[in-house]
């Protein structure tokens, strides 16, 4: 149900020399491998340990110091810094929620174990037992009484003063990004919270979560190019799904009244700050409601999620203040075009007049085969979207760009569809779902004409879906929301790659 529009292809810049030069890395790795061989010679294997019973994390100690002071704890994590070369040393240990200082004395460990401790490298994973205390300088710490090496890091981490900032390296080696940039981990923890909150809200509204196929024989439910794969046993081509829509509506036909799915979709499109070929979509359907009911539910979901993540519905995104407090602004597409261009499409009656307007404005994406509704949508995309900073529902879309949507009563050229825009980007797409099987077949036929005219994103006929509608589907509202864009909004992230753990990247040159 979410439509792909922007297909620009700005790809990350080439890697910089933030990390140590390859020659230096090789030398450091040689030294670390020598240390590993030395441990093996002593009968020790740092990869042999199978468990370490952690009793506290760094945040527990820092947040609850008053209760834990003087208590024995067991912490585990990665050594991120080392200070001190005499009989006393300090280290910073990083675990899943932050860092805690380790204070280690030769008297506590004994000369041999302390010497081994000193030979540990930054990046090594250790388990440490000790006592919580505050140093003379006032820093909350763990006084080491024992430790175990849990894994030896053979590669050095990036240089500590400059860290890891090169975007291409960060995206390609997300594990390294997570180690070096704690705020990145915070973004993905918020992503998890956003998805969890959406589920909780929908469950509370009596929706049930379902799973539908990812491999489709016919790609449908959106206007997009699919990825093609091959099933060897059946000897047929299959498509990675571009949307779950047609399967979810089959479930409404079958008697489920409120269903949703959160899952990956795959669209064979370009890379940009707004698009990744695989992305996460929330799609839901509710029987006995329409697109107006979907507006209310959509703004409720976004507001509740903002409260969970930010504690407020008034947020800042890329230096702009955005108010996510319901109700959101509502404009018909005709009203929006009239406001931002002065053209009233209610007065544009034919494809020819619409084409003349497009040529007069020299619209880059105009094609002679476009009908009036296609041109109307093109005017909206060109002149209106960029002006929609605050949350705005744009509704009543032309029928030509809405093949699965119910017609607006009294206006057969329009459909009961809306898209939600925030800061010039689409965040949700919703319909009063088309449940007339005769009309649906006619719409698929019109889409086939578009495909024959060269539109390879036009919908294909799904015969089984048409058969399902012939058994009767109740009036239904449906909505799709891009999870990645919502995460971008609520974490103030400029690029979709910042909210995907492993974004799609161009191959490195050999």
N, C-alpha and C positions, 0 to 999 in steps of 0.2 A: 504494500500500500504506500510505502514511502517512495517518492519519485527521485531519480537521479537527474541532476541538471548540470552542475559544473563539472567539466571534464578537462580542466587545465592540468598541467603536469609539472608543477615546480617540485623538483626532487632535491633531497638534502644535498648540502655542499660536500665537497670532497673532504676526507678526513684530514685533520690537522696533526701537528706533532705534539699534542698535549701529553700523550703517553710517552714513556721513555723510548728513545730510538731503538730500532730492532737490535742493533749490536749490543746496546746496553742491556736490553731485555735478555738476550741470549746469555750474556755474562752473568747476570743475576740469577737466571735459571740454572746455570751451571753450578753456581755456588749453592743454591738451594738443593739441587740434586745431590751434590756432595754431602750436604748435611743429612739428606734422606738416607744415603748409603751408609753414613756413619751410624745412624740410628739402627739400620738393619744389621750392621756389624755388632751392635750391642744386644741384638735379639729383640729390638723394639720395632713395631710396625704401627705408625700413626694412623693407618687406615683400618686397623683391626677392631678398635673400640666400637661396640654395637649400640651402647646407650650411655647416657649421662643424666641422672635424675635432677633436672632443674627445679629449684624450689622458688626462685624469684627471677623477675626480669628487671632490667635497669629502671624502668618507669615505676615499678612497685617500690623499689628502694628509695627512689627520689621523692615519690609522692607520699610515702608512709614511713619516712625516716624515724619519726618519734617513736613509733611502735617497734621498729626493727633495729634500732640502735643497740649494739652489743649482742645482737642475735647472729647465729651461724646461718649462712645461706650458701646455696650452690647456684652459680650463674654460668652461662655458656654463651659463646659468640666468637666474633672475629676480632683479633688484635688490630687496632687502627693506628696506634702510635706507641712509641716507646721513649721513655726519658730516664736518664740516670744510668751511670755505668759502674758505680761503686757498690757498696753493700746495701744500698737502697735504690729501688727503681719504681717508676710509675708507668702504667700502661692505660690506654683507653680501650675498653671492650665494648663492641657494638653488637647488640642483639636485635630482636624484632621490633622493639619499641624505642630504642635510643642507645645512649652510651652511659657507661659508668666507669669511674676511675678505679684501677687496681693498684694497691700499695703493697709492694713485695720487699721483704727483708731477708738477707742471707741467714739471719738467726732463726727465722721461722721455717725455712725450707732445708737448711743445711747447705754446706758448700757445694756439694756435687749437684743437687737438684737446682740450686740457685744458678749455677753455671749453665745448666741445660736451659733454664728459663731465659737466661740472657741470650742464648743462641737462637731463641725463637725469632721468627720473622714477622714483619707486618703483613697481615693477611691470613696468618695461621688461625685455625679454629681451635679453641681451647675450652675446657670445662674447669672452673675454678671454685674451690671451697674456701670460705673465709668468714670474717666477722665484719658487720656493718659498723662504720665509725665515721667521724668527721676529722679531717686533717687539721693541723694547726692553722692552715690558711683558710679553713672553713669549707673545704670541698668534701661533699659526701662521697665515701669510697668504700671499697671492700678490701680488708687486710687479708692478703693471701696466706692460707695455711696449707694448701695443697692444690695440685692441678694435674690435668691430664691433657696431652696433645690429642685432639680428636681428628684433625685432618691437616696435612701439610700443604700450604699454598706454594705451588711451584712457579707461578707467574707473579711478578710484582704488581702491586696496585699502581694506578696513576699517581704522579707526583703530588704530594699532599697539599702544597700551597695553591695549586691551580685546579686541582681536582679533575673532573671529567665534564667538559662543557661542550665539546664538539657534538653537534646534533646527530650526525650520521653514526658516529661510534656509539652514542647513547642508544639509538634505536636498534642498531644491529646487535649490540651486546647489552641487552637490557639488564642482565644479571649484574654487569659491572656498574651500570647506571644506578641500580638499586643500592649497591654497596656504597657508592661514593656520594649519592645525592639523596639524603633522607626525605626531602620534600616530594620526591618522585614516589616513594612508597606511600606517602600520605595521600597522593592523588589516587592511587589504586585502591587504597583502603576506603576512600570516599566513593569510588566507583562501586565497590562491593556494597557499601551502605545504600547507595542509590537504588541498586537492583533489589536489595533486600526490602527497602521501604516500598518500592512499587509492588512487590509481591504481597507484602503485608496489607497494603491498602486495597488491592484487588481481592485478596482472600476475604477481607472484612466486608467487601461489597458482594460477597457470595459468588465470585467468579471461581472457576476451577482451572488449574494449569494443566495443559495437555502437551503432547509431543506429536508432531506430524513429520512426514518424510522429508529428508534433505535431497534425496535423489528423485527427480521428477522425470516422467516420460514426456510431459509437455510443460515448458516453462510458462507460468502464468501468474496473475495477481499484481503485476506491475509492468511498466514500460521500461525494459532494460534488456541489454544483451547478456545471455547466460554463458556460463562456462560449460563446456561439453566434456563428458567422460565416456568410457565404454565399459559395458558389462560383458565380460568374456563368456560366461556360461550361457547367457541368453543371446549373446551376439547382437546387442542393440546399443545404440547411443543413449545416454541419459544426461540430464542437465542438473547441475547444482542449483538449488532453488533460488529464485530471485525474490520470492515472497511466500509465506504460508497461507495466504488468503483463501484460496479456493478449497483447500482441505479443511480449514477452520469453519468455513461456511457449510461444508458438508456435514459437520458435526451439529450445527444449528438445525439443519434439515433433520438430522437424526434424533433431535429431542433435547440436546444440551442447550440451555438458555443463555449461559454466560461462560465463555471460554476465553483463555488467553494463552499465548506462548511467548517466551523470551528466548530467542535463539539467533544463531548466525544465518545471515543471508549472503549470497554471492552474486556480484554483478561485474561483468567483464567490461570495466570502464577505466578511465584514467585515474592517476593519483593526484591528489591535491591536498591542501590543508583541510578540506572539508570531506574528502572522499577517500575511502580505502576499499579495495575490491571485495573484502569480506568485512562485514560489520554486524553489530548486534541490534536487533529490532524487537520491540514490544508490539505485538499485534493482538487485538482483542475484539470480540463480537458479543453483542448483547441483544437478545430478542426483545421485541415489543417496545423498542425505542427508535429514535432517529438521530440525524446528525446534530440536532440541538441538544439531545441528551448526551451525545458524545462530547460536545463542547464543555458541558458542566463537569463531566467526569475527567476530561483532559486537564482543565485548569485546576481541578482538585488534586490530581496526581502530582502535577508539577509543583503546586504550592506546598503540599505535604512533604515532598522530597526536598525542596529548598529548606524547609524548617528543620528537617532531620539532619541535613548536611551543614547548613550555614547558621541555623538558629533564627533565621529571619527570611521573609519573602522579598526584602529589599536588598539587592545584591549589587556588586560592581563587577562588570565584565569588560576587560581590556580598556579600563579607564572610563567606562560609561555606566551610569547608574540605571539599573533596570528594576522595575517593580513587578514582582510575580504574584501580587495579591489579587485574587479573584474579586469581581469578574473581569475578564480580559476584554479589550476593545473588539468590536465586531463591525466589519465592513463587507459589503458584497463586492465581488470583483468589479462589477460595473461602476460602483461608487468609487472604488479605489482608483480606477483608470481615469474617471472623470475628475477626481481631485488632483491627480498628479500630472495629467496631460491635457485636460480640458475637452477630451473627446468622450461623447456619450454613445457607448456601443448599443444602447437601446434604440438609437436612431440609425444604426448601421444594419441594413436589412439583408444585404447580399454578400456573397463571397467576393464579387468583383469590386464592390465599394471598399470592403475590408482590405483587399489586395492593394488598391490605390492608396489607402492610408499608409500601409506598410512601406510601399515604395516611396511615398512622399517623405516619410521619416527615415528612409534608407536603413531599415532594420536589417542588421547583418544576417540573422538567421532565417529571414523570410525566404520561402520557396513557393513558386507558382502553384504547386499542388495543394497548398494550405487552404482550408475552408475558413469561414468567418470565425468560428470558435477557436481554431488554431491561432489565428491572427490576434484575436482578443487576448488569449493567454500569453502570446508573445509580447504584446504591449504591456501586460501586467509584469512579466518577468523583467522587461527592459527598464521600465520607468517607475515601478511601484515598490518592488521587493526591497530595494536598497534604502527606502525611506521608512521602513517599518521597524523602528528601534524597540518600542515597548511591545509587549505581547499583544498580537492582533490576530483574530480569526478572520481570514478572508474566505467568504462562502459564496455559493451559487456559481459553480464553474460551468463552462460550456460543455456540451455533451461530447464534442469531438475529442476532448482530452480526458474523458471520464467514462470509459467503456463498461465499468462494473457498478455504476451509480444510478440510483433511482431518479427519474425525471422530476423536475419541480412542477407541482400542479399548476396548470395554466400557462406554463412556459416550457414547452417541449424542447426548446433550444438550450435550456439550462438544467443542471442537476443539483441535487441536494448533497453537496460536498463542501468540505472546508479544509483549508490548510492553516496551521498555526505558524506565524512568523515572529521571530525575536531577533533583533539586531540584524535584520536583513536576511536571515536564514530560516529555512523551513525546519520545523521541529516535529510536526505531527500532520497526518493526513487522515481524513475521516469521511465516511459516507453514510447516507441513508442507503442501505445496500439494495441493489436491484434484485428483486425476487420474482419478476415476471419472466418466465422461461422463453416466451415468444420474443419479447423485447431483447432478452439477452442474446439470443441467436442472431438477431438483426445487428446488434452491436458488434458481435464477433465477426460478422460478415463485413461490416464497415472497417474493422481493424485489419481484416485480410486484404481489403483494397489498399489500405495504407502500406501494408507490407509489400504488396505487389508493385506499389509505386516507389519502393526503395527505402521504406522506414523499417529497418531491421529490429527496432525496439517495439513494434506494434504487437499486440497480444495475438496468440494463436487460439484456434478453436479447441476448447476442452470439452469433448463430447460427453464424457461421464459427468462433468459438472453440470452441463445442461440437462442431462437426464435426472440428476439429483434435484434440480430446481423444479422439474416437472412433477415430482412427488410433493412439492409444496414446501416453501421456506417462509416462516413468519416474518412480518416486518422486523428489520434488524438494523441496528447501528453498529458500525465497525470503525476502528481507529488503529493506525500504526504510528509508533513514535520511535525515533532514532535514539537509542540509548547513548551512543558515543557522543552525539552532539549535546545531549542533556548533561553528560558528564563534563564536557568541555565548558558548558555554561556555568555549572555549579562549582567548578574547580578553577575557573579563570584561565583556561588553557587555550592558546591561540590556534593550535594545530591538532587534528584528529590523531596524529602520531603520538602526541603527548598523553593520550588517554587509552591507547592500545598497547598492551604489554609487548606484543611482537607485531608491529605493522609490516605490511608488504613493502619490500625495498627492491630497487633495481639491483641486479647482480653486480658484484665488484668486478672491475676489469682485472683480467689475469695478467 
